[in-house]
Amino acid sequence: METLETTLKPESALADRDITAAVERLFARKKGVATHLVDVSTRQGIVTLCGYVDNLLARERAEEIAKAVRGVRGVINEIGVRAIDLPDATLRRDVEEALLQDAVTSEYEICCTAREGTVMLLGEVPSWPEKELVLRVAKGVRGVCAVDDHLRYRLVDQRPPKSAAEISAELDELLGWDVRINHALIEVRADGQGRVVLGGTVASAAERSHAITAAWRAGASSVDAAELRVAPDAHGHELRGDKYRARTDAEIRQAIEDSLLTDPRVRANAAEIEVEQGQVTLRGSVSNLRACRAAEQDALGIVGVAAVSNYLRVRPVRPTADAEIQRRTRAALLRDAYLHRGAVEVVVGNGKVSLYGTVDSQFEKQHAEQVAAGISGVIAVDNRLVVPAWATTPDGEYFACNVAYSQPLPGQPPTDEAIEQAIRQQLDWTPGLSQQDIRVGVAKGRATLTGTVDTRQEQQLATLCAYDGGAHAVANQLHVRHGAAR
C-alpha cells in the first residue's frame, strides 16, 4: 500500500470525481482487472482502490493503471485477492515448477511453502532486480493470494558496499537516461549505509514509482520517497531540464550497456551494441527469447535512441526437445493466473511455439505470448490467438472461454466518432500529453495522429492512447521536438 503527501494550489487541482471516472474508464479499456469487482474513490488526488480480484498480478496492475492517470498523486491499494482454491501441495508444486521452468529464475535455488493461498519464498538471489523477478513469477501462478518474501542476497555475489557518492552518482545516471522520468527537479540523498532519500517534484504517480525503482536498481538498501511530491500541473520544460541535450553515440551506447547489466533478464547474455546517429543495432546471441525482447525494450528506454534494429539470435544453452517445450508451455498457461480458465492450443516445431485458440482481450493475447516467451528452450513465438469482435463491444462482460456454451451478448463495434472521443479522453488524462498539440482523426477504425509533442516517449504514449481508445490501427505522424532522430 502506498500513499503520498503533497500540496497543490486549489485552482490547479483536478476534480476528484473526474479523476475517479478517468481511472474507471482506463480499467475498462486496459483489461486485466475485473472492473465489476473493484471500487474507485478519490480524495484530494489520492485514489483508493477497494474490492477484489482473482490474482496478485491483477491487484498490482490496477495500481499501475491508476498511477498513470493525470492528476493522481498517490494510490492506496486495498484490493483483496480471492484466488482459486487449491490444495497446499498443488500450489507449492505449481510455484516451484514455474520458478524452475522460467528462463531466468531457474538459475536460482529457491524453496517455497504454501498454506491457504500464501506462498513463502526462501533462498538466495544476487540482487534486488533478481528478487523482484522471482516474486513476479510466484505472483503470476493461479491460486496465490499472497507472497511472504524471505529471499536474501547471496554473499558471494556481493561486492564491497557502495559509498554514498557511488550510489548517488549511479542513481543520477539512471534517472538521467530513463525516458520515463523527467528528473531535473528530483533530489537524491544517500548515506554510507545505502539508504536513499528522494525529494523534489515529478509530474505523475507513475513517474514517482519509476524513480523509486531506479533507486533500488542503483543498489539502495532502503528508499524513502516521502519527500518526492507529485505536481500534475508542473511545467514539462522545468521537469526535463537538459535531459534531451545532444548525446554522442558513444554515450548512448554506454548507457544501453549499463541498462542491460542491471536487467537480470539480459545480464548473463552477450549483446553487441552499435549506435549511429541514435539508430541502435543489437547483434549476437542470447540464451532465451525473453532476453532478446528485453534487450530491445531496455534500449528503447534510453534517451537519444531513435529506433532499434534487433538482430539478436536465440540460442539456448541446453537444447530442449519440442515435446518438452510443448509440455512446459502448456503447463505454464494452465497455471497462469490470467489464462488458466481458457483453452489455448500449443504447437511446437524446431523450438518455435505457435499459440491457437480464443481469448477474452488483446491484453490476454499479449500476456499469453509473454508467458510462452519466458519458458526455457523457446526460440520464437507465433501468436495466432484470436480476440472476437464482440469481446471489445461496450455491452458488458463476456468471456471467450464460454463461447461453446452461450451466445455472445448483442453489441455493435464503436463508431469512428466514439473512437475519436475515447482517444481524446485518453490523451487528456495521460500525464504529459494533455497540453500537447495533438490532432486526432478516425476513419473506418484507423486513427491518425498529427501535430507535435515534446519527446519520443510522448509520441509512443500517444499511440498507446489511440489503441486504448479502440482504434484497430494507428498512423502516428506526430513530430518530436526533443530527442528526434538525427
TAPE-V762248 format. One record per residue. N is the residue number from 1. RES is the residue in one small letter. OMEGA is omega in whole degrees, -180 to 180 (NA if undefined). D_FIRST is the distance of its C-alpha to the first C-alpha in Angstrom with 1 decimal. Layout:
BEGIN
((N,RES,OMEGA,D_FIRST) (N,RES,OMEGA,D_FIRST))
END
This chain:
BEGIN
((1,m,-176,0.0) (2,e,175,3.8) (3,t,-173,7.0) (4,l,178,10.5) (5,e,175,13.8) (6,t,-180,17.1) (7,t,176,20.4) (8,l,173,22.2) (9,k,-177,25.8) (10,p,-176,26.0) (11,e,-177,28.4) (12,s,-176,26.2) (13,a,175,23.2) (14,l,-180,23.0) (15,a,-179,23.2) (16,d,-178,19.9) (17,r,178,21.8) (18,d,177,22.8) (19,i,178,19.3) (20,t,-180,18.3) (21,a,-180,21.5) (22,a,178,20.9) (23,v,-179,17.5) (24,e,178,19.2) (25,r,-178,22.2) (26,l,174,20.4) (27,f,-177,18.8) (28,a,-176,22.4) (29,r,-176,23.9) (30,k,-176,21.7) (31,k,-178,21.6) (32,g,177,19.5) (33,v,179,17.5) (34,a,-172,19.2) (35,t,-178,19.4) (36,h,-180,21.4) (37,l,-177,18.6) (38,v,177,15.7) (39,d,-178,15.8) (40,v,173,14.8) (41,s,-177,15.2) (42,t,176,15.3) (43,r,-179,16.0) (44,q,177,17.4) (45,g,177,15.8) (46,i,-178,12.2) (47,v,175,11.5) (48,t,179,9.9) (49,l,179,10.1) (50,c,178,11.7) (51,g,-175,14.2) (52,y,169,14.8) (53,v,-175,15.7) (54,d,175,17.9) (55,n,-176,16.2) (56,l,180,13.2) (57,l,177,14.4) (58,a,178,14.6) (59,r,180,10.9) (60,e,179,10.2) (61,r,179,13.2) (62,a,180,12.2) (63,e,180,9.4) (64,e,179,12.1) (65,i,-179,14.7) (66,a,-179,13.1) (67,k,-178,12.6) (68,a,-180,16.3) (69,v,179,17.7) (70,r,179,19.7) (71,g,179,18.7) (72,v,-179,15.0) (73,r,179,13.7) (74,g,-178,10.0) (75,v,172,7.6) (76,i,-174,5.5) (77,n,179,5.2) (78,e,180,7.2) (79,i,175,9.7) (80,g,180,11.6) (81,v,175,13.9) (82,r,-175,17.6) (83,a,176,19.4) (84,i,-176,23.1) (85,d,179,24.5) (86,l,174,26.2) (87,p,-178,28.2) (88,d,-178,26.6) (89,a,179,29.4) (90,t,-180,28.9) (91,l,179,25.2) (92,r,179,25.9) (93,r,-178,28.8) (94,d,180,26.9) (95,v,180,24.2) (96,e,180,26.9) (97,e,178,29.0) (98,a,179,26.3) (99,l,-178,25.9) (100,l,-177,29.6) (101,q,178,30.4) (102,d,-174,27.9) (103,a,-179,30.0) (104,v,-174,27.8) (105,t,177,26.2) (106,s,-180,29.6) (107,e,-177,30.6) (108,y,177,28.3) (109,e,-177,29.1) (110,i,174,26.0) (111,c,179,26.3) (112,c,172,24.1) (113,t,180,24.2) (114,a,178,23.0) (115,r,176,22.8) (116,e,175,21.9) (117,g,178,19.6) (118,t,-179,17.8) (119,v,175,19.0) (120,m,180,19.5) (121,l,179,20.5) (122,l,179,23.0) (123,g,-177,25.1) (124,e,177,25.5) (125,v,-177,24.6) (126,p,-174,26.0) (127,s,-176,23.0) (128,w,-179,19.3) (129,p,178,20.1) (130,e,179,21.8) (131,k,178,19.1) (132,e,179,16.6) (133,l,177,19.5) (134,v,-180,20.1) (135,l,-179,16.5) (136,r,178,16.8) (137,v,-180,20.2) (138,a,-180,19.1) (139,k,-178,16.3) (140,g,-180,19.0) (141,v,179,21.3) (142,r,177,22.0) (143,g,-179,21.2) (144,v,179,18.2) (145,c,-179,15.4) (146,a,177,13.5) (147,v,178,14.4) (148,d,-171,15.2) (149,d,174,15.8) (150,h,179,19.0) (151,l,179,20.3) (152,r,177,22.4) (153,y,-179,24.1) (154,r,180,27.9) (155,l,-177,30.1) (156,v,-179,32.8) (157,d,-175,30.8) (158,q,174,29.6) (159,r,175,31.8) (160,p,-178,32.4) (161,p,178,29.2) (162,k,176,29.0) (163,s,178,30.0) (164,a,-180,28.0) (165,a,180,30.3) (166,e,179,29.9) (167,i,-180,26.1) (168,s,-179,26.3) (169,a,-180,29.1) (170,e,179,27.4) (171,l,177,24.2) (172,d,178,26.4) (173,e,180,28.2) (174,l,180,25.1) (175,l,-177,23.9) (176,g,-177,27.5) (177,w,-176,28.2) (178,d,-177,25.0) (179,v,-177,25.9) (180,r,-172,22.4) (181,i,169,21.9) (182,n,-162,24.2) (183,h,-171,24.2) (184,a,-177,27.1) (185,l,177,25.1) (186,i,178,22.5) (187,e,-177,23.4) (188,v,173,23.0) (189,r,179,23.7) (190,a,177,24.0) (191,d,-177,25.7) (192,g,179,27.9) (193,q,180,25.2) (194,g,179,23.2) (195,r,-178,20.5) (196,v,175,19.6) (197,v,178,18.8) (198,l,177,18.3) (199,g,178,19.6) (200,g,-171,21.4) (201,t,169,20.7) (202,v,-173,19.7) (203,a,-176,20.3) (204,s,177,17.1) (205,a,178,13.3) (206,a,179,14.4) (207,e,177,16.8) (208,r,179,14.4) (209,s,178,12.4) (210,h,179,15.9) (211,a,178,17.0) (212,i,178,14.3) (213,t,178,15.4) (214,a,178,18.9) (215,a,177,18.5) (216,w,180,17.6) (217,r,-180,20.5) (218,a,177,22.8) (219,g,179,22.5) (220,a,174,20.1) (221,s,173,19.5) (222,s,-178,16.4) (223,v,176,14.9) (224,d,-178,14.3) (225,a,-178,13.6) (226,a,-178,13.4) (227,e,179,16.9) (228,l,-173,16.5) (229,r,173,16.9) (230,v,178,16.9) (231,a,-173,20.3) (232,p,-177,21.0) (233,d,176,24.7) (234,a,-176,25.4) (235,h,-176,28.5) (236,g,-177,28.3) (237,h,177,31.2) (238,e,-179,29.8) (239,l,-178,26.5) (240,r,-175,28.5) (241,g,-179,31.3) (242,d,-176,33.6) (243,k,-175,31.1) (244,y,172,33.7) (245,r,-179,36.7) (246,a,178,39.3) (247,r,177,38.4) (248,t,177,41.0) (249,d,180,40.9) (250,a,178,40.8) (251,e,179,37.7) (252,i,180,35.9) (253,r,180,37.1) (254,q,179,35.8) (255,a,177,32.3) (256,i,178,32.2) (257,e,180,33.4) (258,d,180,30.7) (259,s,180,28.0) (260,l,-179,29.5) (261,l,179,29.7) (262,t,180,25.9) (263,d,-177,25.2) (264,p,178,25.7) (265,r,-173,26.8) (266,v,-166,29.7) (267,r,-175,30.3) (268,a,-177,33.0) (269,n,-179,35.0) (270,a,178,37.7) (271,a,176,37.5) (272,e,-174,40.2) (273,i,174,39.1) (274,e,179,41.6) (275,v,177,40.9) (276,e,-179,43.5) (277,q,177,42.9) (278,g,177,39.2) (279,q,-174,40.1) (280,v,174,38.5) (281,t,178,40.1) (282,l,178,38.6) (283,r,178,41.1) (284,g,-177,41.5) (285,s,173,40.1) (286,v,-171,36.7) (287,s,-178,36.1) (288,n,-175,33.9) (289,l,-179,33.2) (290,r,177,29.5) (291,a,179,30.6) (292,c,-178,33.1) (293,r,-179,30.6) (294,a,179,27.9) (295,a,178,30.7) (296,e,179,31.5) (297,q,-180,27.9) (298,d,-180,27.6) (299,a,180,30.9) (300,l,-179,30.1) (301,g,-177,27.0) (302,i,177,29.4) (303,v,178,30.9) (304,g,178,34.6) (305,v,-179,34.5) (306,a,-179,36.3) (307,a,180,36.6) (308,v,171,36.4) (309,s,-173,39.1) (310,n,177,37.8) (311,y,178,40.8) (312,l,177,38.9) (313,r,178,40.4) (314,v,-180,38.6) (315,r,-178,40.6) (316,p,179,39.0) (317,v,180,39.9) (318,r,178,41.0) (319,p,-178,42.6) (320,t,180,41.4) (321,a,-180,43.6) (322,d,-179,42.8) (323,a,179,42.8) (324,e,176,40.1) (325,i,178,37.9) (326,q,180,38.4) (327,r,-179,37.4) (328,r,-177,34.2) (329,t,177,33.2) (330,r,-179,33.9) (331,a,-180,31.9) (332,a,179,28.9) (333,l,-179,29.0) (334,l,179,29.5) (335,r,-179,26.5) (336,d,-175,24.2) (337,a,-180,21.3) (338,y,-166,22.5) (339,l,-172,26.2) (340,h,-180,27.4) (341,r,-177,28.9) (342,g,178,30.9) (343,a,180,34.3) (344,v,179,34.4) (345,e,-178,37.7) (346,v,176,37.8) (347,v,-176,41.0) (348,v,175,41.5) (349,g,-180,44.4) (350,n,177,44.8) (351,g,179,41.1) (352,k,-179,40.2) (353,v,174,37.9) (354,s,-178,38.7) (355,l,180,36.3) (356,y,177,37.9) (357,g,-177,36.8) (358,t,178,34.8) (359,v,-170,31.1) (360,d,-174,29.2) (361,s,175,28.0) (362,q,177,28.4) (363,f,-179,24.8) (364,e,177,25.9) (365,k,179,29.1) (366,q,-180,27.4) (367,h,179,24.9) (368,a,179,28.0) (369,e,178,29.7) (370,q,178,26.8) (371,v,-179,26.9) (372,a,-178,30.6) (373,a,-178,30.5) (374,g,-178,28.4) (375,i,178,31.0) (376,s,177,33.5) (377,g,-179,36.9) (378,v,-179,36.1) (379,i,-180,38.0) (380,a,178,37.4) (381,v,174,35.9) (382,d,-173,37.8) (383,n,179,35.5) (384,r,180,37.7) (385,l,-176,35.1) (386,v,172,35.8) (387,v,-178,33.6) (388,p,-180,35.9) (389,a,-178,36.5) (390,w,179,35.6) (391,a,-179,32.1) (392,t,179,31.4) (393,t,-172,33.3) (394,p,-176,31.6) (395,d,175,32.8) (396,g,-174,29.6) (397,e,173,28.3) (398,y,-171,30.8) (399,f,-176,30.4) (400,a,-178,32.9) (401,c,179,33.0) (402,n,-172,34.8) (403,v,-179,37.4) (404,a,-172,40.2) (405,y,-179,39.7) (406,s,-180,39.3) (407,q,178,40.3) (408,p,177,37.8) (409,l,-180,37.0) (410,p,179,39.2) (411,g,180,38.0) (412,q,176,39.3) (413,p,-180,37.8) (414,p,178,36.6) (415,t,177,39.3) (416,d,180,39.4) (417,e,180,38.8) (418,a,178,35.6) (419,i,180,34.3) (420,e,179,35.3) (421,q,-180,33.4) (422,a,178,30.3) (423,i,179,30.5) (424,r,176,31.0) (425,q,180,27.9) (426,q,180,25.9) (427,l,-177,27.5) (428,d,-176,27.0) (429,w,177,23.2) (430,t,180,22.7) (431,p,178,22.1) (432,g,-177,25.3) (433,l,-172,27.5) (434,s,-178,27.9) (435,q,-178,30.6) (436,q,179,32.3) (437,d,-179,35.8) (438,i,177,35.1) (439,r,-174,37.6) (440,v,172,37.0) (441,g,-179,39.7) (442,v,176,39.6) (443,a,-180,42.6) (444,k,177,42.6) (445,g,180,38.9) (446,r,-178,39.2) (447,a,174,37.3) (448,t,-179,38.9) (449,l,178,36.9) (450,t,-179,39.1) (451,g,-175,38.8) (452,t,173,37.2) (453,v,-175,33.7) (454,d,-171,32.9) (455,t,176,31.6) (456,r,177,31.8) (457,q,178,28.0) (458,e,175,28.3) (459,q,179,31.3) (460,q,178,29.3) (461,l,179,26.5) (462,a,177,29.3) (463,t,178,30.5) (464,l,178,27.2) (465,c,-180,27.1) (466,a,177,30.6) (467,y,178,29.7) (468,d,179,26.7) (469,g,176,29.1) (470,g,179,31.4) (471,a,177,33.9) (472,h,178,35.7) (473,a,-177,36.7) (474,v,172,36.1) (475,a,-177,38.6) (476,n,-179,36.8) (477,q,-179,39.5) (478,l,173,37.3) (479,h,-177,38.7) (480,v,-179,36.6) (481,r,-174,37.3) (482,h,174,35.7) (483,g,178,35.4) (484,a,179,37.7) (485,a,-176,40.0) (486,r,NA,42.8))
END
